[in-house]
Amino acid sequence: MAHIVVDDSENLEKAIKRFKRMVEKEGIIREWKKREYFEKPSTILNRKNKALRRKLMKKTRKVRDVKGY
């Protein structure tokens, strides 16, 4: 869980910015959006497979570009 300590002399806007960065870094909002609605296990599996295929295609494209095919 993200929390920050704000000094009396610290600007409030600066503290809010620091908190937002910390929340973004920990991935709290991304996780919340992912869990906002129920997703069927088959849909999750399909999404993961699609991401894996995209990653492999990108990797093969890079190798093909380097070798000059």
C-alpha positions as CSV (number, residue, x, y, z in Angstrom):
1,M,0.0,0.0,0.0
2,A,1.3,3.4,-1.0
3,H,1.7,6.1,1.7
4,I,3.8,9.2,2.1
5,V,4.8,11.4,4.9
6,V,4.2,15.1,4.4
7,D,6.3,17.6,6.2
8,D,4.8,20.9,7.4
9,S,7.1,22.9,5.2
10,E,6.4,20.7,2.1
11,N,4.2,22.0,-0.7
12,L,0.9,20.1,-0.9
13,E,1.0,19.9,-4.7
14,K,4.5,18.4,-4.5
15,A,3.3,15.8,-2.0
16,I,0.4,14.8,-4.3
17,K,2.7,14.5,-7.3
18,R,5.0,12.2,-5.2
19,F,2.0,10.1,-4.1
20,K,0.8,9.8,-7.7
21,R,4.2,8.7,-8.9
22,M,4.4,6.1,-6.1
23,V,0.9,4.7,-7.0
24,E,1.9,4.5,-10.7
25,K,5.1,2.8,-9.8
26,E,3.4,0.1,-7.7
27,G,0.7,-0.4,-10.4
28,I,-2.2,0.1,-8.1
29,I,-4.5,1.8,-10.6
30,R,-3.6,-0.7,-13.4
31,E,-4.5,-3.6,-11.0
32,W,-7.8,-1.9,-10.0
33,K,-8.8,-1.4,-13.6
34,K,-8.0,-5.0,-14.3
35,R,-10.2,-6.2,-11.5
36,E,-13.0,-3.7,-12.0
37,Y,-15.1,-6.2,-14.0
38,F,-15.2,-10.0,-13.9
39,E,-13.3,-11.6,-16.7
40,K,-13.9,-15.2,-17.7
41,P,-10.8,-17.5,-17.4
42,S,-11.0,-18.3,-21.1
43,T,-10.8,-14.6,-21.9
44,I,-7.8,-14.1,-19.7
45,L,-6.1,-17.0,-21.4
46,N,-6.9,-15.7,-24.9
47,R,-5.5,-12.2,-23.9
48,K,-2.3,-13.8,-22.6
49,N,-1.9,-15.9,-25.7
50,K,-2.5,-12.9,-28.0
51,A,0.2,-10.9,-26.1
52,L,2.6,-13.8,-26.3
53,R,2.0,-14.1,-30.1
54,R,2.5,-10.3,-30.5
55,K,5.8,-10.5,-28.5
56,L,7.1,-13.4,-30.6
57,M,6.2,-11.7,-33.9
58,K,8.1,-8.6,-32.7
59,K,11.1,-10.7,-31.8
60,T,11.1,-12.5,-35.1
61,R,10.8,-9.2,-37.0
62,K,13.8,-7.8,-35.2
63,V,15.9,-10.9,-36.0
64,R,14.8,-10.8,-39.6
65,D,15.7,-7.1,-39.8
66,V,19.2,-7.7,-38.3
67,K,19.9,-10.6,-40.7
68,G,18.7,-8.7,-43.7
69,Y,16.1,-11.1,-45.0
